Amino acid sequence: MKFLAEINVMPLKALLDPQGKAVNATLRGNGYPNIEGVRIGKHINLEIEADSYDAASVQVTEVCSRMLSNPVMEGFDFKLTQL
C-alpha cells in the first residue's frame, strides 16, 4: 500500500525562534499589529510504500526522529493518508 506523509517540523516552544520573531516584527511594521506568535518551521511531504498504516507510521517516525528533525531543538508531527 502507498501512503502520503505530511510532516511538520517546528522549533520547540521553549526555544527562541529568530526567524519567527523577524517575520512577526515585519508584519507589525507593515500594518498587521494583530498578528503575533509567528513560528517558522518546515513542511515535508513524502510517499512511502508499506504493508500497513502502522508500518508506515513507524517508518515515518523513525525518519523524522533520525533525519528530518533535530530532537534537541525541534519537534514534529505528521498526518498519514493512504493513496
Jmol script that loads the backbone (N, CA, C; Angstrom):
load data "model"
ATOM      1  N   MET A   1       0.847  -1.179   0.000  1.00  0.00           N
ATOM      2  CA  MET A   1       0.000   0.000   0.000  1.00  0.00           C
ATOM      3  C   MET A   1       0.890   1.239   0.000  1.00  0.00           C
ATOM      4  N   LYS A   2       0.389   2.295  -0.611  1.00  0.00           N
ATOM      5  CA  LYS A   2       1.151   3.528  -0.685  1.00  0.00           C
ATOM      6  C   LYS A   2       0.479   4.578   0.200  1.00  0.00           C
ATOM      7  N   PHE A   3       1.318   5.331   0.920  1.00  0.00           N
ATOM      8  CA  PHE A   3       0.830   6.357   1.826  1.00  0.00           C
ATOM      9  C   PHE A   3       1.524   7.682   1.535  1.00  0.00           C
ATOM     10  N   LEU A   4       0.836   8.763   1.871  1.00  0.00           N
ATOM     11  CA  LEU A   4       1.417  10.102   1.831  1.00  0.00           C
ATOM     12  C   LEU A   4       1.584  10.567   3.267  1.00  0.00           C
ATOM     13  N   ALA A   5       2.801  10.936   3.611  1.00  0.00           N
ATOM     14  CA  ALA A   5       3.073  11.505   4.933  1.00  0.00           C
ATOM     15  C   ALA A   5       3.271  13.006   4.765  1.00  0.00           C
ATOM     16  N   GLU A   6       2.459  13.781   5.488  1.00  0.00           N
ATOM     17  CA  GLU A   6       2.607  15.235   5.514  1.00  0.00           C
ATOM     18  C   GLU A   6       3.174  15.589   6.880  1.00  0.00           C
ATOM     19  N   ILE A   7       4.430  16.029   6.887  1.00  0.00           N
ATOM     20  CA  ILE A   7       5.202  16.194   8.114  1.00  0.00           C
ATOM     21  C   ILE A   7       5.428  17.678   8.390  1.00  0.00           C
ATOM     22  N   ASN A   8       5.241  18.066   9.640  1.00  0.00           N
ATOM     23  CA  ASN A   8       5.566  19.417  10.088  1.00  0.00           C
ATOM     24  C   ASN A   8       6.658  19.321  11.144  1.00  0.00           C
ATOM     25  N   VAL A   9       7.748  20.039  10.915  1.00  0.00           N
ATOM     26  CA  VAL A   9       8.853  20.109  11.864  1.00  0.00           C
ATOM     27  C   VAL A   9       8.913  21.555  12.349  1.00  0.00           C
ATOM     28  N   MET A  10       8.789  21.740  13.666  1.00  0.00           N
ATOM     29  CA  MET A  10       8.742  23.085  14.238  1.00  0.00           C
ATOM     30  C   MET A  10       9.738  23.215  15.388  1.00  0.00           C
ATOM     31  N   PRO A  11      10.255  24.433  15.601  1.00  0.00           N
ATOM     32  CA  PRO A  11      11.118  24.639  16.766  1.00  0.00           C
ATOM     33  C   PRO A  11      10.326  24.374  18.049  1.00  0.00           C
ATOM     34  N   LEU A  12      11.000  23.849  19.050  1.00  0.00           N
ATOM     35  CA  LEU A  12      10.342  23.628  20.334  1.00  0.00           C
ATOM     36  C   LEU A  12       9.861  24.962  20.893  1.00  0.00           C
ATOM     37  N   LYS A  13       8.697  24.956  21.527  1.00  0.00           N
ATOM     38  CA  LYS A  13       8.109  26.194  22.041  1.00  0.00           C
ATOM     39  C   LYS A  13       9.008  26.877  23.073  1.00  0.00           C
ATOM     40  N   ALA A  14       9.789  26.100  23.805  1.00  0.00           N
ATOM     41  CA  ALA A  14      10.653  26.662  24.841  1.00  0.00           C
ATOM     42  C   ALA A  14      11.849  27.418  24.266  1.00  0.00           C
ATOM     43  N   LEU A  15      12.128  27.230  22.972  1.00  0.00           N
ATOM     44  CA  LEU A  15      13.299  27.856  22.363  1.00  0.00           C
ATOM     45  C   LEU A  15      12.922  29.099  21.570  1.00  0.00           C
ATOM     46  N   LEU A  16      13.845  30.024  21.509  1.00  0.00           N
ATOM     47  CA  LEU A  16      13.675  31.230  20.715  1.00  0.00           C
ATOM     48  C   LEU A  16      13.633  30.860  19.236  1.00  0.00           C
ATOM     49  N   ASP A  17      12.731  31.499  18.493  1.00  0.00           N
ATOM     50  CA  ASP A  17      12.620  31.290  17.051  1.00  0.00           C
ATOM     51  C   ASP A  17      12.963  32.608  16.360  1.00  0.00           C
ATOM     52  N   PRO A  18      14.249  32.846  16.031  1.00  0.00           N
ATOM     53  CA  PRO A  18      14.647  34.131  15.460  1.00  0.00           C
ATOM     54  C   PRO A  18      13.940  34.453  14.139  1.00  0.00           C
ATOM     55  N   GLN A  19      13.722  33.449  13.294  1.00  0.00           N
ATOM     56  CA  GLN A  19      13.014  33.698  12.037  1.00  0.00           C
ATOM     57  C   GLN A  19      11.579  34.138  12.312  1.00  0.00           C
ATOM     58  N   GLY A  20      10.935  33.460  13.229  1.00  0.00           N
ATOM     59  CA  GLY A  20       9.563  33.814  13.591  1.00  0.00           C
ATOM     60  C   GLY A  20       9.482  35.217  14.151  1.00  0.00           C
ATOM     61  N   LYS A  21      10.441  35.587  15.004  1.00  0.00           N
ATOM     62  CA  LYS A  21      10.466  36.940  15.579  1.00  0.00           C
ATOM     63  C   LYS A  21      10.661  37.990  14.489  1.00  0.00           C
ATOM     64  N   ALA A  22      11.540  37.720  13.531  1.00  0.00           N
ATOM     65  CA  ALA A  22      11.793  38.665  12.447  1.00  0.00           C
ATOM     66  C   ALA A  22      10.547  38.842  11.581  1.00  0.00           C
ATOM     67  N   VAL A  23       9.879  37.759  11.235  1.00  0.00           N
ATOM     68  CA  VAL A  23       8.664  37.848  10.433  1.00  0.00           C
ATOM     69  C   VAL A  23       7.578  38.577  11.211  1.00  0.00           C
ATOM     70  N   ASN A  24       7.455  38.273  12.499  1.00  0.00           N
ATOM     71  CA  ASN A  24       6.464  38.940  13.345  1.00  0.00           C
ATOM     72  C   ASN A  24       6.698  40.456  13.364  1.00  0.00           C
ATOM     73  N   ALA A  25       7.957  40.875  13.511  1.00  0.00           N
ATOM     74  CA  ALA A  25       8.289  42.308  13.522  1.00  0.00           C
ATOM     75  C   ALA A  25       7.970  42.951  12.174  1.00  0.00           C
ATOM     76  N   THR A  26       8.266  42.242  11.094  1.00  0.00           N
ATOM     77  CA  THR A  26       7.974  42.763   9.758  1.00  0.00           C
ATOM     78  C   THR A  26       6.469  42.921   9.551  1.00  0.00           C
ATOM     79  N   LEU A  27       5.700  41.936   9.997  1.00  0.00           N
ATOM     80  CA  LEU A  27       4.247  42.031   9.876  1.00  0.00           C
ATOM     81  C   LEU A  27       3.706  43.233  10.642  1.00  0.00           C
ATOM     82  N   ARG A  28       4.173  43.408  11.874  1.00  0.00           N
ATOM     83  CA  ARG A  28       3.729  44.550  12.678  1.00  0.00           C
ATOM     84  C   ARG A  28       4.108  45.868  12.004  1.00  0.00           C
ATOM     85  N   GLY A  29       5.318  45.934  11.453  1.00  0.00           N
ATOM     86  CA  GLY A  29       5.777  47.144  10.783  1.00  0.00           C
ATOM     87  C   GLY A  29       5.056  47.437   9.479  1.00  0.00           C
ATOM     88  N   ASN A  30       4.364  46.438   8.944  1.00  0.00           N
ATOM     89  CA  ASN A  30       3.633  46.606   7.696  1.00  0.00           C
ATOM     90  C   ASN A  30       2.119  46.636   7.894  1.00  0.00           C
ATOM     91  N   GLY A  31       1.712  47.006   9.102  1.00  0.00           N
ATOM     92  CA  GLY A  31       0.291  47.230   9.335  1.00  0.00           C
ATOM     93  C   GLY A  31      -0.520  46.048   9.823  1.00  0.00           C
ATOM     94  N   TYR A  32       0.129  45.049  10.382  1.00  0.00           N
ATOM     95  CA  TYR A  32      -0.594  43.891  10.918  1.00  0.00           C
ATOM     96  C   TYR A  32      -0.282  43.709  12.402  1.00  0.00           C
ATOM     97  N   PRO A  33      -0.660  44.673  13.243  1.00  0.00           N
ATOM     98  CA  PRO A  33      -0.329  44.584  14.669  1.00  0.00           C
ATOM     99  C   PRO A  33      -1.098  43.496  15.410  1.00  0.00           C
ATOM    100  N   ASN A  34      -2.151  42.987  14.800  1.00  0.00           N
ATOM    101  CA  ASN A  34      -2.968  41.962  15.451  1.00  0.00           C
ATOM    102  C   ASN A  34      -2.428  40.547  15.263  1.00  0.00           C
ATOM    103  N   ILE A  35      -1.353  40.380  14.483  1.00  0.00           N
ATOM    104  CA  ILE A  35      -0.756  39.057  14.274  1.00  0.00           C
ATOM    105  C   ILE A  35       0.419  38.907  15.237  1.00  0.00           C
ATOM    106  N   GLU A  36       0.446  37.774  15.929  1.00  0.00           N
ATOM    107  CA  GLU A  36       1.542  37.526  16.875  1.00  0.00           C
ATOM    108  C   GLU A  36       1.831  36.038  16.966  1.00  0.00           C
ATOM    109  N   GLY A  37       2.891  35.697  17.647  1.00  0.00           N
ATOM    110  CA  GLY A  37       3.241  34.290  17.862  1.00  0.00           C
ATOM    111  C   GLY A  37       3.676  33.562  16.603  1.00  0.00           C
ATOM    112  N   VAL A  38       4.348  34.258  15.692  1.00  0.00           N
ATOM    113  CA  VAL A  38       4.792  33.631  14.445  1.00  0.00           C
ATOM    114  C   VAL A  38       5.924  32.641  14.748  1.00  0.00           C
ATOM    115  N   ARG A  39       5.803  31.439  14.228  1.00  0.00           N
ATOM    116  CA  ARG A  39       6.840  30.410  14.346  1.00  0.00           C
ATOM    117  C   ARG A  39       7.109  29.891  12.937  1.00  0.00           C
ATOM    118  N   ILE A  40       8.365  29.721  12.600  1.00  0.00           N
ATOM    119  CA  ILE A  40       8.762  29.254  11.276  1.00  0.00           C
ATOM    120  C   ILE A  40       9.305  27.835  11.395  1.00  0.00           C
ATOM    121  N   GLY A  41       8.820  26.937  10.537  1.00  0.00           N
ATOM    122  CA  GLY A  41       9.272  25.555  10.545  1.00  0.00           C
ATOM    123  C   GLY A  41       9.402  25.023   9.128  1.00  0.00           C
ATOM    124  N   LYS A  42       9.337  23.697   9.013  1.00  0.00           N
ATOM    125  CA  LYS A  42       9.458  23.030   7.714  1.00  0.00           C
ATOM    126  C   LYS A  42       8.233  22.151   7.502  1.00  0.00           C
ATOM    127  N   HIS A  43       7.782  22.087   6.254  1.00  0.00           N
ATOM    128  CA  HIS A  43       6.716  21.156   5.878  1.00  0.00           C
ATOM    129  C   HIS A  43       7.301  20.219   4.825  1.00  0.00           C
ATOM    130  N   ILE A  44       7.181  18.925   5.067  1.00  0.00           N
ATOM    131  CA  ILE A  44       7.775  17.924   4.185  1.00  0.00           C
ATOM    132  C   ILE A  44       6.693  16.907   3.806  1.00  0.00           C
ATOM    133  N   ASN A  45       6.557  16.634   2.518  1.00  0.00           N
ATOM    134  CA  ASN A  45       5.683  15.564   2.044  1.00  0.00           C
ATOM    135  C   ASN A  45       6.549  14.429   1.528  1.00  0.00           C
ATOM    136  N   LEU A  46       6.176  13.206   1.856  1.00  0.00           N
ATOM    137  CA  LEU A  46       6.865  12.064   1.273  1.00  0.00           C
ATOM    138  C   LEU A  46       5.879  10.930   1.074  1.00  0.00           C
ATOM    139  N   GLU A  47       6.132  10.161   0.034  1.00  0.00           N
ATOM    140  CA  GLU A  47       5.323   8.975  -0.241  1.00  0.00           C
ATOM    141  C   GLU A  47       6.096   7.764   0.250  1.00  0.00           C
ATOM    142  N   ILE A  48       5.362   6.836   0.837  1.00  0.00           N
ATOM    143  CA  ILE A  48       6.001   5.657   1.408  1.00  0.00           C
ATOM    144  C   ILE A  48       5.196   4.411   1.053  1.00  0.00           C
ATOM    145  N   GLU A  49       5.886   3.374   0.659  1.00  0.00           N
ATOM    146  CA  GLU A  49       5.266   2.075   0.372  1.00  0.00           C
ATOM    147  C   GLU A  49       5.438   1.226   1.623  1.00  0.00           C
ATOM    148  N   ALA A  50       4.323   0.703   2.154  1.00  0.00           N
ATOM    149  CA  ALA A  50       4.375  -0.114   3.371  1.00  0.00           C
ATOM    150  C   ALA A  50       3.227  -1.110   3.356  1.00  0.00           C
ATOM    151  N   ASP A  51       3.365  -2.153   4.156  1.00  0.00           N
ATOM    152  CA  ASP A  51       2.343  -3.205   4.218  1.00  0.00           C
ATOM    153  C   ASP A  51       1.071  -2.752   4.937  1.00  0.00           C
ATOM    154  N   SER A  52       1.210  -1.780   5.857  1.00  0.00           N
ATOM    155  CA  SER A  52       0.056  -1.330   6.635  1.00  0.00           C
ATOM    156  C   SER A  52       0.260   0.113   7.090  1.00  0.00           C
ATOM    157  N   TYR A  53      -0.814   0.695   7.589  1.00  0.00           N
ATOM    158  CA  TYR A  53      -0.745   2.049   8.143  1.00  0.00           C
ATOM    159  C   TYR A  53       0.262   2.088   9.299  1.00  0.00           C
ATOM    160  N   ASP A  54       0.200   1.095  10.182  1.00  0.00           N
ATOM    161  CA  ASP A  54       1.101   1.061  11.341  1.00  0.00           C
ATOM    162  C   ASP A  54       2.562   0.964  10.925  1.00  0.00           C
ATOM    163  N   ALA A  55       2.850   0.144   9.920  1.00  0.00           N
ATOM    164  CA  ALA A  55       4.236   0.010   9.443  1.00  0.00           C
ATOM    165  C   ALA A  55       4.723   1.325   8.838  1.00  0.00           C
ATOM    166  N   ALA A  56       3.858   1.992   8.087  1.00  0.00           N
ATOM    167  CA  ALA A  56       4.227   3.285   7.503  1.00  0.00           C
ATOM    168  C   ALA A  56       4.468   4.312   8.603  1.00  0.00           C
ATOM    169  N   SER A  57       3.612   4.312   9.606  1.00  0.00           N
ATOM    170  CA  SER A  57       3.743   5.261  10.718  1.00  0.00           C
ATOM    171  C   SER A  57       5.060   5.075  11.465  1.00  0.00           C
ATOM    172  N   VAL A  58       5.449   3.826  11.689  1.00  0.00           N
ATOM    173  CA  VAL A  58       6.721   3.539  12.368  1.00  0.00           C
ATOM    174  C   VAL A  58       7.889   4.071  11.536  1.00  0.00           C
ATOM    175  N   GLN A  59       7.858   3.828  10.232  1.00  0.00           N
ATOM    176  CA  GLN A  59       8.959   4.291   9.371  1.00  0.00           C
ATOM    177  C   GLN A  59       9.034   5.814   9.323  1.00  0.00           C
ATOM    178  N   VAL A  60       7.884   6.474   9.213  1.00  0.00           N
ATOM    179  CA  VAL A  60       7.879   7.942   9.172  1.00  0.00           C
ATOM    180  C   VAL A  60       8.412   8.500  10.487  1.00  0.00           C
ATOM    181  N   THR A  61       8.006   7.928  11.596  1.00  0.00           N
ATOM    182  CA  THR A  61       8.504   8.372  12.903  1.00  0.00           C
ATOM    183  C   THR A  61      10.019   8.218  12.989  1.00  0.00           C
ATOM    184  N   GLU A  62      10.550   7.090  12.522  1.00  0.00           N
ATOM    185  CA  GLU A  62      12.000   6.865  12.532  1.00  0.00           C
ATOM    186  C   GLU A  62      12.727   7.898  11.673  1.00  0.00           C
ATOM    187  N   VAL A  63      12.218   8.132  10.463  1.00  0.00           N
ATOM    188  CA  VAL A  63      12.857   9.090   9.554  1.00  0.00           C
ATOM    189  C   VAL A  63      12.837  10.496  10.158  1.00  0.00           C
ATOM    190  N   CYS A  64      11.707  10.871  10.729  1.00  0.00           N
ATOM    191  CA  CYS A  64      11.603  12.207  11.343  1.00  0.00           C
ATOM    192  C   CYS A  64      12.577  12.345  12.513  1.00  0.00           C
ATOM    193  N   SER A  65      12.616  11.333  13.344  1.00  0.00           N
ATOM    194  CA  SER A  65      13.477  11.369  14.536  1.00  0.00           C
ATOM    195  C   SER A  65      14.955  11.365  14.191  1.00  0.00           C
ATOM    196  N   ARG A  66      15.332  10.605  13.163  1.00  0.00           N
ATOM    197  CA  ARG A  66      16.749  10.417  12.849  1.00  0.00           C
ATOM    198  C   ARG A  66      17.298  11.406  11.833  1.00  0.00           C
ATOM    199  N   MET A  67      16.438  11.878  10.890  1.00  0.00           N
ATOM    200  CA  MET A  67      16.986  12.655   9.777  1.00  0.00           C
ATOM    201  C   MET A  67      16.308  13.993   9.504  1.00  0.00           C
ATOM    202  N   LEU A  68      15.028  14.092   9.737  1.00  0.00           N
ATOM    203  CA  LEU A  68      14.322  15.301   9.323  1.00  0.00           C
ATOM    204  C   LEU A  68      14.196  16.354  10.415  1.00  0.00           C
ATOM    205  N   SER A  69      14.452  15.974  11.651  1.00  0.00           N
ATOM    206  CA  SER A  69      14.358  16.945  12.743  1.00  0.00           C
ATOM    207  C   SER A  69      15.548  16.782  13.681  1.00  0.00           C
ATOM    208  N   ASN A  70      15.841  17.844  14.389  1.00  0.00           N
ATOM    209  CA  ASN A  70      16.864  17.826  15.430  1.00  0.00           C
ATOM    210  C   ASN A  70      16.117  17.783  16.761  1.00  0.00           C
ATOM    211  N   PRO A  71      16.080  16.619  17.439  1.00  0.00           N
ATOM    212  CA  PRO A  71      15.265  16.488  18.648  1.00  0.00           C
ATOM    213  C   PRO A  71      15.648  17.436  19.782  1.00  0.00           C
ATOM    214  N   VAL A  72      16.844  17.984  19.736  1.00  0.00           N
ATOM    215  CA  VAL A  72      17.265  18.942  20.760  1.00  0.00           C
ATOM    216  C   VAL A  72      16.535  20.276  20.578  1.00  0.00           C
ATOM    217  N   MET A  73      16.241  20.620  19.312  1.00  0.00           N
ATOM    218  CA  MET A  73      15.673  21.938  19.024  1.00  0.00           C
ATOM    219  C   MET A  73      14.293  21.905  18.373  1.00  0.00           C
ATOM    220  N   GLU A  74      13.882  20.748  17.860  1.00  0.00           N
ATOM    221  CA  GLU A  74      12.652  20.692  17.075  1.00  0.00           C
ATOM    222  C   GLU A  74      11.774  19.515  17.486  1.00  0.00           C
ATOM    223  N   GLY A  75      10.489  19.691  17.259  1.00  0.00           N
ATOM    224  CA  GLY A  75       9.530  18.613  17.401  1.00  0.00           C
ATOM    225  C   GLY A  75       8.871  18.388  16.048  1.00  0.00           C
ATOM    226  N   PHE A  76       8.143  17.299  15.909  1.00  0.00           N
ATOM    227  CA  PHE A  76       7.478  17.029  14.636  1.00  0.00           C
ATOM    228  C   PHE A  76       6.136  16.367  14.885  1.00  0.00           C
ATOM    229  N   ASP A  77       5.269  16.511  13.907  1.00  0.00           N
ATOM    230  CA  ASP A  77       4.041  15.734  13.848  1.00  0.00           C
ATOM    231  C   ASP A  77       3.781  15.427  12.379  1.00  0.00           C
ATOM    232  N   PHE A  78       2.911  14.460  12.138  1.00  0.00           N
ATOM    233  CA  PHE A  78       2.623  14.123  10.749  1.00  0.00           C
ATOM    234  C   PHE A  78       1.222  13.563  10.616  1.00  0.00           C
ATOM    235  N   LYS A  79       0.725  13.683   9.399  1.00  0.00           N
ATOM    236  CA  LYS A  79      -0.562  13.094   9.015  1.00  0.00           C
ATOM    237  C   LYS A  79      -0.249  12.077   7.930  1.00  0.00           C
ATOM    238  N   LEU A  80      -0.812  10.910   8.054  1.00  0.00           N
ATOM    239  CA  LEU A  80      -0.550   9.822   7.113  1.00  0.00           C
ATOM    240  C   LEU A  80      -1.873   9.445   6.437  1.00  0.00           C
ATOM    241  N   THR A  81      -1.881   9.475   5.108  1.00  0.00           N
ATOM    242  CA  THR A  81      -3.082   9.101   4.365  1.00  0.00           C
ATOM    243  C   THR A  81      -2.717   8.082   3.296  1.00  0.00           C
ATOM    244  N   GLN A  82      -3.628   7.142   3.104  1.00  0.00           N
ATOM    245  CA  GLN A  82      -3.408   6.126   2.082  1.00  0.00           C
ATOM    246  C   GLN A  82      -3.730   6.724   0.716  1.00  0.00           C
ATOM    247  N   LEU A  83      -2.852   6.447  -0.245  1.00  0.00           N
ATOM    248  CA  LEU A  83      -3.067   6.948  -1.622  1.00  0.00           C
ATOM    249  C   LEU A  83      -3.817   5.931  -2.454  1.00  0.00           C
TER     250      LEU A  83
END
end "model"
wireframe off; spacefill off
backbone 0.3
color backbone group
